[in-house]
């Protein structure tokens, strides 16, 4: 059973178990996002086409980055709120069993399809 928020058991990169605080989760998420090469590729390849001619490229890129960050925060809050509402339903033993059966059936189906596929 899960403990209160901020004290959930976690497995660190070193492989040992510990407790993860909200601040630790925030730091890990921030580091993951900042070190994600896909985000850098997105900013370098996609955003420049929306920068108006003659404007400060650095300032506009930072502005677009802030807008994207705000959108991601809003999206994260929505997802967390929905998951929080569904937590009791999804934690019920009958629902968990049903979800496990459905996902197991899907995995078996994918495996059979792969095994029977002609090359």
Buried (B, 14 or more C-beta within 10 A) or exposed (E): EEEEEEEEEBEEEEEEEEEBBEEBBEEBEEEEEEEEEEBEEEBEEEBEEEBEEEEEEEEBBEBBEEEBEEEEEEEEEEEEEEEEEEEEEEEEEEEEEEEEEEEEEEEEEEEEEEEEEEE
